[in-house]
Amino acid sequence: MKKKYKILVGIIVSLFVLFIGAGFIAGNYFYNLALNPQSDKSAVLDAPHNLIDSNPNEVKEKEARETWFNSHYEETTIQSVDQLKLHAYSIKNQNESNKWAIIFHGYSSDGLQMTKYAKHFYDMGYNVLIPDARGHGKSEGDYIGMGWHDRLDVVSWIDNTVQLNNDAEIVLFGVSMGGATVMMASGEELPTNVKAIIEDCGYSSVWDEFSYQLKEIFHLPAFPIMYFASAVTKLKADYTLGEADTVKQVAKSQTPMLFIHGSNDTFVPSSMLNEVYDAANVPKEKLLVEGAGHGRAENVAGAKYWETIQSFISTVPVTHTIH
């Protein structure tokens, strides 16, 4: 009887060890797939989801914007709180202004892909700053922060802008991961220089977004892979997928916020719009663009997109309370 018991215990322990081992192998695979900047992202990116213009008119406009951008930008760097060298493109408006738009790009992209938004804010009278997120573009970093550690980088860019211009009036703007980044930053203690935050198609949390993608792309449930992937992320990038919670950060915000999403978004489901909007306890507005896919709200809405942004910015309070 004791022999059978020992055999049973041995089998259970062996299966448990195999389960844990297989779990960490799977978790490491999905970590590298999603959060290693050097890995092939074709399995998780359905280009053209990531702001890529496709029709001839858009291509021509894109080329004109890039020509303008390349002849105006200056490069600047700062050091992050964890000693990474972070890079950004800066354009001072030809008309002297204290207004600044700090613009954040999406997943597996870089600041150079945000020229469309930079030009619009510039034409609205703003100086523009377009950082490369950690692990992207010319910024240092060996993992993708999905907005979580990046939220502290946002604070660093804000502080740097205020040091250069104490009277700066700042608007934070981001699309996709950049949208989540500015929302996550909204829960930090921001200076009164930050007047408004505008997010376009950001996710409600990293856990929810990755769980959704795991099901949509790989047809797999969140349990147990997400738990192992989160453990690997903690070991390699020092954050868990569960703590990177956009909704909780937005609930702490003291800054007026505008939320934008496309109704046909299949990369970050449009249902996440109401989650973040409902969490905000500040002056707020939302714009759901019918028929727009991920990162395409501006293309589909056209002038209404920018009219909504300009109207929102013009009606926000001059100052906000520091918590």
Protein Blocks (a to p, Z undefined) as FASTA:
>chain_A
ZZmmmmmmmmmmmmmmmmmmmmmmmmmmmmmmmmmmkbcfklmpccfklopafbfklmmm
mmmmmmmmmmmpccdddddfkopacdddddddfbdcfbdcdddddehiafklmmmmmmmm
mmnopacdddddehiajbgcjbdehhmmmmmmmmmmmmmmmmmmmkbccddddehjlmmm
mmmmmmpccdfklmbdcdehiafbfklmmmmmmmmmnopafblklmmmmmmmmmmnopaf
klmcfklmmmmpcbdcdddddfklckbcfklmmmmmmmpccdcdddddehiaehilmmmn
mmmmmmmmmmmmmmgcfbdcdZZ
